[in-house]
Amino acid sequence: MADWAVAPFAQSPEDALNDLFSPLPVYEAITEGIRVQVQVFWLPDQSEPDEHSYCWVYRIRIGNDTVRPVQLLERTWHITDTSGRTEYVHGEGVVGEQPIIQPGTLYEYTSGASLSTPGGFMRGSYLLQTTTDKTRFDAVIPAFSLDSPFQNHQLQ
């Protein structure tokens, strides 16, 4: 009987994710000292072009370059496919959290999107609130392109 052993991962899942995103362009917007950076990757293994299903994963980093802590309360997305259809998504927090981002730190998360067309773009905003005086403001999420090899145009 053969001995079956599972080799340890060569790298952590976080390192693998960093390797995946490292060569990709970064879309960035800065609003009132809040820096939002986005990178996006097409998922060929989860996409089924014959079934009109195209999937992407995106990583967002929110940096607080101010002197006050802020809490992310809500997100709003405008997701437009290559047919011109736009879906609006609005809800509390991100990935089930309403993080407090301290001055000089980053909050990072990954999420995904799927479309029935081979491309499109997303843009949006976060509703943030300072934890000191409860001032609310919107931080821009820059427009970013959802590209696949099955489309003709990309957002630059």
Long-range contacts (C-beta under 8 A, 24 or more apart in sequence): 17-59, 17-110, 21-59, 27-142, 27-143, 27-144, 28-142, 29-139, 29-140, 29-141, 29-142, 30-65, 31-137, 31-138, 31-139, 31-140, 32-66, 32-137, 32-139, 33-64, 33-65, 33-66, 34-62, 34-63, 34-64, 34-65, 34-66, 34-70, 34-126, 34-128, 34-139, 35-61, 35-62, 35-63, 35-64, 35-65, 36-60, 36-61, 36-62, 36-63, 36-126, 36-139, 36-140, 36-141, 36-142, 37-61, 37-62, 37-63, 38-141, 38-142, 38-144, 40-144, 40-145, 40-146, 40-147, 42-146, 42-147, 42-148, 42-149, 43-112, 44-148, 44-149, 47-148, 49-118, 49-148, 49-150, 52-116, 52-117, 53-114, 53-116, 54-114, 54-115, 54-116, 54-117, 54-118, 54-119, 54-146, 54-148, 54-150, 55-112, 55-113, 55-114, 56-112, 56-113, 56-114, 56-146, 56-148, 57-110, 57-111, 57-112, 58-110, 58-111, 58-112, 58-113, 58-122, 58-144, 59-108, 59-109, 59-110, 60-94, 60-108, 60-109, 60-110, 60-111, 60-141, 61-106, 61-107, 61-108, 62-101, 62-106, 62-107, 62-108, 62-126, 62-139, 63-101, 63-105, 63-106, 64-101, 64-102, 64-103, 64-104, 64-105, 64-106, 65-103, 65-104, 66-103, 67-103, 68-103, 68-130, 68-131, 68-132, 69-100, 69-101, 69-102, 69-103, 69-130, 69-131, 69-132, 70-100, 70-101, 70-128, 70-129, 70-130, 70-131, 71-98, 71-99, 71-100, 71-101, 71-128, 71-129, 71-130, 71-131, 72-97, 72-98, 72-99, 72-101, 72-107, 72-126, 72-127, 72-128, 73-98, 73-126, 73-127, 73-128, 73-129, 73-136, 74-126, 74-127, 75-124, 75-125, 75-126, 75-127, 75-141, 76-124, 76-125, 76-126, 76-127, 77-122, 77-123, 77-124, 77-141, 78-122, 78-123, 78-124, 79-113, 79-115, 79-120, 79-121, 79-122, 80-120, 80-121, 80-122, 81-115, 81-116, 81-117, 81-119, 81-120, 82-115, 82-117, 82-118, 82-119, 82-120, 82-151, 82-153, 83-117, 89-124, 94-126, 100-131, 113-146, 115-146, 117-151, 118-148, 118-150, 118-151, 119-145, 119-146, 119-147, 119-148, 119-150, 119-151, 119-153, 119-154, 120-145, 120-146, 121-145, 121-146, 121-155, 122-146
